[in-house]
Amino acid sequence: MNSRVNQTMTTPTVVEIAPKVKPPSVRAKLARNPEWFTAALIVTTCLIVGAINPRFFQLATLFDLLHSATTMSLFALGTLVVLASGGIDVSFTAIAALTMYGITKAVFAWWPDAPFALILIAGALGGIVLGIVNGLLVYRLKAPSLIVTIGTQYLFRGVLLTFIGTSFFMNIPHSMDRFGRIPLFFYHTSEGLRAVLPVSVLALVAAAIVTWWLLNRTMMGRGVYAMGGSLAIAERLGYNLRAIHLFVFGYTGMLAGIAGILHVSNNRLANPFDLVGSELDVIAAVILGGARITGGTGTVAGTLLGVVLVTLINSVLILIGVPSTWQKVIIGAFILVAGTLFALQRKS
């Protein structure tokens, strides 16, 4: 009995100590979630601008930002889908310009009282047709989508300026003019000005929800990310690459067509030279939102945050006296930092 007790008392107890798991660093978290970096840049920019010009912190500024960001956001959501599939499209502004100007001019000449819903559907269908042209060319030629869409950009612009028109006109169809004047919400500022949130913002909300659902809840969305990750693997997994190409570019064209019609309605002006040159701002916004230029990644929330950041830089920095020439410098610096985060993500 005593010997057993002594043996028990003298036998050492082995306690296994679990290895300590080192918590992820801030740099690693930012690398995995680049949207947080974009959100931090937005907050920092707002605080700096607000500290210099307190008038920035008012509801009218938010309304102006939403009004300015609507068209770019629709472009960016389409660009997100293309980038997620591993491609790139630079023809969306040409699609929007051709669609908005051609349809507006045709409706005004032949059916000035056409309902706005029909005009919007016509814009969406026109964008789909032009987008599908891009998708067919990319799939059939097996050429880089950047090269193909540069060519179609010039093609669409040439058709517009050569065969449709080069002069802008302020007499747009009545339904488009009425839609552009409908306020979703408005109020009068302390200066007596009328701050208006346009109803076109609802189109942006709807497009964001539909894009999120398509990318995250459908087989087509899984195919888009799979093709962006690896074209060969996506084909071996049984995805229909032709259908994905047509969907990606057709969906981008549809959003571009809708954006063009809304742009004319909000500005009450049809100008064939509008929107051209904003491609890099849109692509920059999507990249700042966390999408890789090589494909396979990207979120709707991150894309919208990227649009907010670019819109802030382009629209608000003037309030604090920053020259417009510095806007591109700041956006370029932010993109370089975002690229560094992607490099860290690949190493982790």
C-alpha positions in Angstrom: 0.0 0.0 0.0 2.7 2.5 1.0 4.8 1.5 -1.9 1.9 2.2 -4.3 1.4 5.6 -2.7 5.1 6.4 -2.9 5.2 5.3 -6.5 2.2 7.4 -7.4 3.6 10.4 -5.7 7.0 10.1 -7.3 5.7 9.5 -10.8 6.0 12.7 -12.8 2.9 14.0 -14.4 3.3 14.8 -18.1 1.3 17.8 -19.2 1.0 18.5 -22.8 1.3 22.2 -23.6 -0.4 23.2 -26.9 1.8 25.3 -29.1 0.9 28.9 -29.0 -0.8 30.1 -32.1 0.6 33.4 -33.2 -2.2 35.8 -34.0 -2.2 37.1 -37.6 -0.5 40.5 -37.9 -2.2 43.6 -39.1 -0.3 43.4 -42.4 -1.6 39.8 -42.9 -5.2 40.8 -42.1 -5.0 43.6 -44.7 -3.5 41.3 -47.2 -6.4 38.8 -46.8 -9.0 41.6 -46.7 -7.9 44.5 -48.9 -11.4 46.0 -48.6 -10.5 47.1 -45.0 -7.6 49.0 -46.4 -9.8 50.8 -48.9 -12.3 51.6 -46.1 -9.5 52.9 -43.9 -8.4 55.2 -46.8 -11.9 56.5 -47.2 -12.2 57.3 -43.5 -8.8 59.0 -43.5 -9.6 61.0 -46.5 -13.0 62.1 -45.1 -11.4 63.1 -41.8 -8.7 65.2 -43.5 -11.1 66.9 -45.8 -13.6 67.5 -43.0 -10.9 69.0 -40.7 -9.9 71.4 -43.4 -13.4 72.2 -44.7 -16.1 71.5 -42.1 -18.8 72.0 -44.8 -17.8 68.5 -46.0 -19.7 66.9 -43.2 -23.2 67.5 -44.4 -25.9 65.4 -46.1 -25.6 67.4 -49.3 -22.1 66.2 -49.8 -23.2 62.6 -49.6 -26.0 63.2 -52.1 -23.4 64.8 -54.5 -21.1 61.8 -54.1 -23.9 59.3 -54.8 -25.0 61.3 -57.8 -21.4 61.4 -59.1 -20.7 57.7 -58.3 -23.8 56.1 -59.9 -22.5 55.8 -63.4 -19.0 54.8 -62.3 -20.4 52.2 -60.0 -22.4 50.5 -62.7 -19.3 50.5 -64.9 -17.3 49.1 -62.0 -19.7 46.3 -61.2 -19.4 45.1 -64.8 -15.6 45.5 -64.7 -15.6 43.4 -61.6 -17.3 40.5 -63.3 -14.8 40.7 -66.2 -11.7 40.9 -63.9 -13.0 38.0 -61.8 -13.1 35.9 -64.9 -9.5 36.7 -65.7 -10.2 39.2 -68.5 -10.3 42.9 -68.9 -12.7 45.2 -70.8 -11.9 48.7 -71.8 -14.8 49.2 -74.2 -17.6 49.7 -71.7 -17.5 53.5 -72.0 -17.8 53.2 -75.8 -20.7 50.8 -75.4 -22.4 53.3 -73.1 -21.8 56.2 -75.4 -23.0 54.5 -78.5 -26.1 53.1 -76.7 -27.1 56.2 -74.9 -26.6 58.6 -77.8 -28.0 56.3 -80.5 -31.1 55.4 -78.6 -31.8 58.9 -77.3 -31.5 60.4 -80.7 -33.7 57.7 -82.3 -36.4 58.0 -79.6 -36.4 61.8 -79.8 -36.7 61.7 -83.6 -39.4 58.9 -83.9 -41.1 58.5 -80.5 -40.6 61.5 -78.1 -43.3 60.2 -75.7 -41.8 56.7 -75.3 -42.0 55.5 -71.7 -38.7 55.6 -69.8 -38.9 51.9 -68.9 -38.9 51.0 -72.6 -36.0 53.3 -73.2 -34.0 51.7 -70.3 -34.8 48.2 -71.6 -33.6 49.2 -75.1 -30.4 50.6 -73.6 -29.8 47.3 -71.7 -30.5 45.2 -74.8 -28.2 47.4 -76.9 -25.5 47.0 -74.3 -26.0 43.2 -74.2 -25.6 42.9 -78.0 -22.4 44.9 -78.1 -21.0 43.0 -75.1 -21.8 39.7 -76.7 -19.8 40.8 -79.7 -16.8 41.3 -77.3 -17.4 37.9 -75.8 -17.6 36.0 -79.1 -14.5 37.7 -80.4 -12.5 36.9 -77.2 -13.7 33.3 -77.3 -13.3 32.6 -81.0 -10.0 34.4 -81.5 -8.5 33.1 -78.3 -6.9 36.5 -78.0 -6.3 38.6 -74.9 -9.5 40.4 -74.0 -7.6 43.6 -73.5 -6.5 43.6 -77.2 -10.0 42.7 -78.4 -11.8 45.3 -76.4 -9.3 48.0 -77.4 -10.2 47.2 -81.0 -14.0 47.2 -80.3 -13.7 50.4 -78.4 -12.4 52.2 -81.5 -14.9 50.3 -83.6 -17.9 51.4 -81.5 -16.6 55.0 -81.2 -16.0 55.1 -84.9 -19.6 53.9 -85.7 -21.0 56.5 -83.3 -19.1 59.5 -84.6 -19.2 58.5 -88.2 -22.8 57.3 -88.7 -24.8 58.6 -85.8 -23.6 62.1 -84.9 -21.0 64.3 -83.2 -23.2 67.2 -81.9 -24.7 67.2 -78.4 -28.3 68.1 -77.9 -30.2 69.1 -74.8 -33.6 68.2 -76.1 -34.0 64.6 -74.8 -37.2 62.6 -74.7 -39.8 63.8 -72.2 -39.8 60.6 -70.1 -36.0 60.7 -69.7 -36.1 64.4 -68.7 -38.9 63.7 -66.1 -37.0 60.7 -64.7 -33.9 62.8 -64.3 -35.8 65.3 -62.2 -37.5 62.8 -59.8 -35.9 63.1 -56.3 -35.7 60.0 -54.2 -35.1 62.4 -51.3 -34.3 66.1 -50.9 -34.0 68.9 -48.4 -33.0 72.5 -48.2 -29.6 73.4 -46.8 -28.8 76.2 -44.5 -27.7 78.3 -47.5 -31.1 77.8 -49.0 -29.9 75.4 -51.7 -31.9 72.2 -52.6 -29.9 69.1 -52.0 -31.4 66.2 -54.0 -30.7 62.4 -54.0 -31.7 61.2 -57.5 -33.9 58.2 -57.9 -31.3 56.7 -60.2 -29.5 55.6 -57.0 -32.0 52.8 -56.8 -30.7 51.3 -60.1 -27.2 51.2 -58.5 -28.6 49.4 -55.4 -30.4 46.9 -57.6 -27.3 46.3 -59.8 -25.2 45.7 -56.7 -27.6 43.1 -55.3 -28.0 41.3 -58.6 -24.2 41.2 -59.2 -23.6 39.9 -55.7 -26.2 37.2 -56.2 -24.9 36.1 -59.6 -21.3 35.9 -58.3 -22.0 34.2 -55.0 -25.2 32.2 -55.4 -25.2 30.8 -58.9 -23.2 28.2 -60.9 -22.4 30.9 -63.4 -20.7 32.9 -60.7 -18.7 29.9 -59.6 -17.6 29.4 -63.2 -16.6 33.1 -63.4 -14.2 32.7 -60.5 -13.0 29.3 -61.6 -12.2 30.6 -65.1 -10.4 33.5 -63.5 -8.3 31.2 -61.3 -7.3 28.9 -64.1 -8.8 28.5 -67.6 -7.6 25.0 -68.0 -8.8 23.8 -64.6 -12.2 25.4 -65.2 -12.5 23.5 -68.5 -11.6 20.2 -66.8 -14.2 20.9 -64.2 -16.8 20.9 -66.9 -17.6 24.6 -67.1 -18.9 25.9 -70.4 -16.2 28.5 -71.2 -18.2 29.9 -74.2 -21.2 30.5 -72.1 -19.1 32.2 -69.4 -17.4 34.4 -71.9 -20.8 35.5 -73.4 -22.3 36.1 -69.9 -19.3 38.1 -68.6 -19.1 40.5 -71.5 -22.9 40.6 -72.1 -23.5 41.4 -68.5 -20.8 44.2 -68.6 -22.4 45.6 -71.7 -25.9 45.5 -70.2 -24.7 47.6 -67.2 -22.9 49.9 -69.5 -26.0 50.4 -71.6 -28.1 51.1 -68.5 -25.5 53.5 -67.1 -25.5 55.4 -70.4 -29.3 55.9 -70.4 -29.2 57.0 -66.7 -26.3 59.4 -67.5 -28.3 61.2 -70.1 -31.4 61.3 -67.9 -29.5 62.7 -64.9 -27.6 65.3 -66.9 -30.5 66.0 -69.3 -27.9 66.2 -72.1 -26.9 63.7 -74.8 -23.2 64.2 -75.7 -21.4 61.6 -77.8 -18.1 62.6 -76.2 -19.2 62.0 -72.6 -17.8 59.1 -70.5 -14.8 58.5 -72.8 -11.6 58.5 -70.9 -13.0 57.3 -67.6 -11.9 53.7 -68.1 -8.8 53.9 -66.0 -10.7 55.4 -63.1 -13.2 52.6 -63.2 -10.5 49.9 -63.4 -8.6 51.6 -60.6 -11.7 51.6 -58.4 -12.2 47.9 -58.9 -8.5 47.1 -58.1 -8.6 49.3 -55.0 -11.6 47.3 -54.0 -9.6 44.1 -53.8 -9.9 42.5 -57.3 -6.7 41.2 -58.8 -6.0 42.1 -62.4 -5.1 38.4 -62.9 -8.6 37.2 -62.0 -10.2 34.9 -59.6 -11.0 37.4 -56.9 -13.1 40.5 -56.2 -16.2 41.4 -54.2 -19.1 43.7 -54.8 -18.6 45.5 -51.4 -14.9 46.1 -52.2 -15.7 47.4 -55.6 -18.2 49.9 -54.3 -15.7 51.0 -51.7 -13.2 51.5 -54.4 -15.6 53.7 -56.3 -16.3 55.8 -53.2 -12.6 56.3 -52.8 -11.9 57.3 -56.4 -15.0 59.6 -56.4 -13.8 61.2 -53.2 -10.4 61.9 -54.7 -11.9 63.2 -58.0 -14.7 65.3 -56.5 -13.9 66.4 -53.0 -10.2 67.2 -52.9 -11.0 70.5 -54.7 -12.8 71.6 -51.6 -9.4 71.7 -49.7 -7.5 73.4 -52.5 -5.8 70.3 -54.0 -5.1 70.9 -57.7 -6.9 68.5 -60.1 -3.5 67.4 -61.5 -2.8 65.7 -58.1 -5.8 63.5 -58.2 -4.2 61.0 -60.6 -1.0 61.0 -58.5 -3.0 60.1 -55.3 -4.9 57.4 -57.1 -1.7 56.0 -58.6 -0.1 55.9 -55.1 -3.1 54.1 -53.6 -3.0 51.5 -56.4 0.7 50.9 -55.8 0.0 50.3 -52.1 -2.9 47.9 -53.0 -0.5 46.0 -55.3 1.9 45.6 -52.4 -0.9 44.1 -50.4 -1.7 41.6 -53.1 2.0 40.6 -53.2 1.9 40.1 -49.4 -1.2 38.0 -49.8 0.5 35.7 -52.3 3.4 35.2 -50.0 1.3 34.4 -46.9 
